[in-house]
Amino acid sequence: MAFFNAFILVICIGVNAGAVEPEINNFPVDVLRETGRVFTSPARMTHTDGAWLAGIAGGGFLLYSMDGQIRHAFEKNSSAFNDNAATALEKFGDGAYDLGFLGIYGVAGYLLKKPEMTGTAMLAAESFAAANAAGTVIKAAAGRARPYAGKGKGVFKPFKARTAYTSFPSGHTTSAFSVASVLAARYESPVVGIVAYSLASGVALQRIYADRHWASDVFAGAALGTVVGRAVVKNTKTKKEKTSYLVPVFASGYSGAMAVFTF
């Protein structure tokens, strides 16, 4: 609890100069707009976007080739201490906790008359919604078997309505990075970014440790959450619609992309 309070104080220190605050009345529309940008992004992809996509896809395929070994390494390091740490870290990727934190933070900003706090909470919520909307569609389309299903890393059953086949990408990791990337982009203090991304990375590791996801799943979730979050902040600053979302999609006999890249 002491650490949580200290982190809140750090975040309250200051927002990046020139930050534009979203309007509360426009929040529902902003959420829909950002989500729409995710799904229409392939039409706006550029050569630069393609280069970024190639790099992300390359990293994803590299991890995919090592998914089995990485899973085995995590299994070998199981312990009571790691179990407790994993249980704590999981909450930072839980949607209920993320949205609860953003709600409290936003209301606190409103009561304290600090629009930058409320604005940051709104942007993070927009990022959370847009990233998870895309992630949910990709999960269904990929239909990748989770590690605990015992089917192996290469089993994909698109649109199979079972939790055991919604491994790619990691939803908890997507959520954690969609919020962390907004906090890191909005605040001047590097401590905010370090703490936010460290906690998000902890969530990613927890998902592998808990045998809920393969390493390539959490990599994709981190990429999706980060690029969407940074794009949401960038869109608010510029008020322009020139953003492309890029994220690799791996499925049996198929490869594609859905993401955003604006830096």
C-alpha positions as CSV (number, residue, x, y, z in Angstrom):
1,M,0.0,0.0,0.0
2,A,2.9,2.4,0.8
3,F,4.4,1.7,-2.6
4,F,1.0,2.3,-4.3
5,N,0.6,5.7,-2.5
6,A,4.1,6.7,-3.5
7,F,3.4,5.9,-7.1
8,I,0.3,8.0,-7.1
9,L,2.3,10.9,-5.7
10,V,4.9,10.5,-8.5
11,I,2.2,10.5,-11.1
12,C,0.7,13.7,-9.7
13,I,4.0,15.6,-10.1
14,G,3.5,16.8,-13.6
15,V,2.2,16.0,-17.1
16,N,4.4,16.6,-20.2
17,A,4.3,20.2,-21.3
18,G,1.9,20.8,-24.2
19,A,-0.4,17.9,-23.2
20,V,-4.0,18.3,-24.5
21,E,-6.7,17.2,-22.2
22,P,-9.7,15.3,-23.6
23,E,-13.2,16.5,-22.8
24,I,-15.3,14.4,-20.4
25,N,-18.4,14.9,-22.5
26,N,-16.6,13.5,-25.5
27,F,-15.3,10.4,-23.7
28,P,-17.8,7.8,-25.2
29,V,-17.2,9.2,-28.7
30,D,-13.4,9.2,-28.2
31,V,-13.5,5.5,-27.1
32,L,-15.4,4.6,-30.2
33,R,-13.2,6.7,-32.5
34,E,-10.0,5.1,-31.1
35,T,-11.4,1.7,-31.4
36,G,-12.5,2.4,-34.9
37,R,-9.0,3.5,-35.8
38,V,-7.7,0.2,-34.7
39,F,-9.9,-1.8,-37.0
40,T,-9.6,0.5,-40.0
41,S,-5.8,1.0,-39.7
42,P,-4.8,-1.5,-42.4
43,A,-6.1,1.0,-44.9
44,R,-3.7,3.6,-43.7
45,M,-0.5,1.5,-43.5
46,T,2.6,3.1,-44.9
47,H,6.0,1.6,-45.9
48,T,7.3,2.8,-42.5
49,D,4.5,0.9,-40.8
50,G,5.4,-2.1,-42.8
51,A,9.0,-1.9,-41.6
52,W,7.9,-1.7,-37.9
53,L,5.5,-4.6,-38.5
54,A,8.3,-6.7,-40.0
55,G,10.4,-6.1,-36.9
56,I,7.6,-7.0,-34.5
57,A,6.7,-10.1,-36.5
58,G,10.3,-11.1,-36.6
59,G,10.5,-10.9,-32.8
60,G,7.2,-12.7,-32.5
61,F,8.3,-15.6,-34.7
62,L,11.6,-15.8,-32.8
63,L,9.8,-16.2,-29.5
64,Y,7.4,-18.6,-31.2
65,S,10.3,-20.9,-32.1
66,M,11.3,-20.9,-28.4
67,D,7.9,-21.1,-26.8
68,G,8.4,-24.6,-25.6
69,Q,11.8,-24.0,-24.1
70,I,10.7,-20.9,-22.3
71,R,7.7,-22.6,-20.8
72,H,9.9,-25.4,-19.6
73,A,12.3,-22.9,-18.0
74,F,9.5,-21.2,-16.1
75,E,8.2,-24.5,-14.9
76,K,11.6,-25.4,-13.5
77,N,11.6,-22.2,-11.4
78,S,8.4,-22.7,-9.6
79,S,8.5,-21.8,-5.9
80,A,6.3,-20.5,-3.1
81,F,7.9,-17.1,-3.4
82,N,7.3,-16.9,-7.1
83,D,3.8,-18.1,-6.7
84,N,3.0,-15.2,-4.3
85,A,4.7,-12.7,-6.5
86,A,2.8,-14.0,-9.5
87,T,-0.5,-13.7,-7.7
88,A,0.2,-10.0,-6.8
89,L,1.4,-9.1,-10.3
90,E,-1.7,-10.7,-12.0
91,K,-3.9,-7.9,-10.6
92,F,-2.1,-5.2,-12.6
93,G,-3.3,-6.9,-15.8
94,D,-6.8,-7.6,-14.5
95,G,-9.3,-5.4,-16.3
96,A,-11.4,-4.8,-13.1
97,Y,-8.4,-3.6,-11.2
98,D,-7.1,-1.5,-14.1
99,L,-10.4,0.3,-14.7
100,G,-10.9,0.6,-11.0
101,F,-7.6,2.4,-10.6
102,L,-8.3,4.7,-13.6
103,G,-11.7,5.5,-12.2
104,I,-10.4,6.4,-8.8
105,Y,-7.5,8.4,-10.3
106,G,-9.9,10.2,-12.7
107,V,-12.3,11.1,-9.9
108,A,-9.5,12.3,-7.7
109,G,-8.3,14.6,-10.5
110,Y,-11.8,16.0,-10.8
111,L,-12.2,16.6,-7.1
112,L,-8.7,18.1,-6.8
113,K,-9.3,20.3,-9.9
114,K,-6.4,18.7,-11.7
115,P,-7.6,18.2,-15.3
116,E,-4.4,16.5,-16.3
117,M,-5.1,13.7,-13.9
118,T,-8.6,13.2,-15.2
119,G,-7.4,13.5,-18.8
120,T,-4.7,10.9,-18.3
121,A,-7.3,8.5,-16.7
122,M,-9.6,9.0,-19.7
123,L,-6.8,8.4,-22.3
124,A,-5.7,5.3,-20.5
125,A,-9.3,4.0,-20.5
126,E,-9.6,4.8,-24.2
127,S,-6.4,2.9,-24.8
128,F,-7.6,0.0,-22.7
129,A,-10.9,-0.3,-24.6
130,A,-9.4,0.0,-28.0
131,A,-6.5,-2.4,-27.4
132,N,-8.7,-5.0,-25.8
133,A,-11.3,-4.7,-28.6
134,A,-8.6,-5.6,-31.1
135,G,-7.2,-8.2,-28.9
136,T,-10.5,-10.0,-28.4
137,V,-11.0,-10.2,-32.2
138,I,-7.5,-11.5,-32.7
139,K,-8.0,-14.1,-29.9
140,A,-11.1,-15.5,-31.6
141,A,-9.5,-15.4,-35.1
142,A,-6.3,-17.1,-34.0
143,G,-7.9,-19.7,-31.7
144,R,-4.5,-20.6,-30.3
145,A,-4.4,-23.3,-27.6
146,R,-3.2,-22.3,-24.2
147,P,-0.1,-24.0,-22.8
148,Y,-2.2,-25.8,-20.1
149,A,-4.4,-27.3,-22.7
150,G,-1.6,-29.7,-23.5
151,K,-2.0,-29.4,-27.3
152,G,1.4,-27.9,-28.0
153,K,2.4,-24.4,-29.2
154,G,1.3,-24.9,-32.8
155,V,-2.4,-25.7,-32.4
156,F,-4.8,-23.1,-33.7
157,K,-8.5,-23.5,-33.9
158,P,-10.0,-20.2,-35.1
159,F,-13.4,-19.2,-33.7
160,K,-13.5,-22.1,-31.3
161,A,-15.6,-20.8,-28.4
162,R,-13.5,-22.2,-25.6
163,T,-11.2,-20.3,-23.2
164,A,-8.5,-22.9,-23.7
165,Y,-8.2,-21.6,-27.3
166,T,-7.9,-17.9,-26.7
167,S,-4.2,-17.8,-25.9
168,F,-3.0,-15.3,-28.6
169,P,-2.5,-12.5,-27.7
170,S,-2.4,-12.2,-23.9
171,G,-5.3,-10.1,-22.7
172,H,-3.8,-9.3,-19.3
173,T,-0.6,-8.2,-20.9
174,T,-2.5,-6.1,-23.5
175,S,-4.4,-4.4,-20.7
176,A,-1.3,-3.7,-18.6
177,F,0.7,-2.2,-21.5
178,S,-2.2,-0.2,-22.8
179,V,-2.4,1.6,-19.5
180,A,1.4,1.7,-18.8
181,S,2.2,3.2,-22.2
182,V,-0.3,6.1,-21.6
183,L,1.1,6.9,-18.2
184,A,4.7,6.8,-19.5
185,A,3.9,9.0,-22.4
186,R,1.9,11.6,-20.3
187,Y,4.3,12.2,-17.4
188,E,7.6,14.0,-17.4
189,S,9.1,11.9,-14.6
190,P,11.0,8.9,-16.0
191,V,10.2,7.1,-12.8
192,V,6.6,6.8,-13.9
193,G,7.5,5.1,-17.1
194,I,10.0,2.8,-15.4
195,V,7.5,1.8,-12.7
196,A,4.6,1.5,-15.2
197,Y,6.5,-0.6,-17.7
198,S,8.1,-2.7,-15.0
199,L,4.7,-3.6,-13.6
200,A,3.4,-4.4,-17.1
201,S,6.4,-6.6,-17.8
202,G,5.7,-8.3,-14.5
203,V,2.2,-9.1,-15.7
204,A,3.7,-10.6,-18.9
205,L,6.0,-12.8,-16.9
206,Q,3.2,-13.9,-14.6
207,R,1.1,-15.0,-17.5
208,I,3.9,-17.3,-18.7
209,Y,4.7,-18.5,-15.2
210,A,1.0,-19.3,-14.5
211,D,1.0,-21.4,-17.7
212,R,-1.8,-19.3,-19.2
213,H,0.2,-18.0,-22.2
214,W,3.1,-18.7,-24.4
215,A,6.0,-16.2,-24.5
216,S,4.9,-15.1,-28.0
217,D,1.4,-14.4,-26.7
218,V,2.6,-12.0,-24.1
219,F,5.0,-10.4,-26.6
220,A,2.1,-9.7,-29.0
221,G,0.0,-8.4,-26.1
222,A,2.7,-6.0,-25.0
223,A,3.2,-4.8,-28.6
224,L,-0.5,-4.2,-29.1
225,G,-1.1,-2.4,-25.8
226,T,2.0,-0.2,-26.2
227,V,1.4,1.0,-29.8
228,V,-2.3,1.6,-29.1
229,G,-1.6,3.5,-25.9
230,R,1.1,5.7,-27.5
231,A,-1.1,6.3,-30.5
232,V,-4.0,7.4,-28.3
233,V,-1.8,10.0,-26.6
234,K,-0.4,11.2,-29.9
235,N,-3.8,11.5,-31.5
236,T,-4.9,13.7,-28.6
237,K,-1.9,16.0,-28.9
238,T,-2.2,16.4,-32.7
239,K,-6.0,16.1,-33.2
240,K,-5.2,14.5,-36.5
241,E,-6.2,11.2,-38.0
242,K,-3.0,10.0,-39.5
243,T,-2.4,7.0,-37.3
244,S,-1.8,3.4,-38.4
245,Y,-2.1,0.5,-36.0
246,L,0.2,-2.5,-36.5
247,V,0.3,-5.8,-34.6
248,P,1.2,-9.3,-36.0
249,V,-1.4,-12.0,-36.1
250,F,-0.2,-15.6,-36.2
251,A,-2.7,-18.4,-36.9
252,S,-2.5,-21.7,-38.6
253,G,-1.9,-21.1,-42.3
254,Y,-2.3,-17.4,-41.9
255,S,-0.3,-14.3,-41.1
256,G,-1.6,-10.8,-41.0
257,A,-1.6,-7.5,-39.0
258,M,-3.8,-5.3,-37.0
259,A,-2.1,-2.5,-35.1
260,V,-1.2,1.2,-34.7
261,F,2.1,2.9,-35.1
262,T,2.3,6.6,-34.2
263,F,5.4,7.8,-32.3
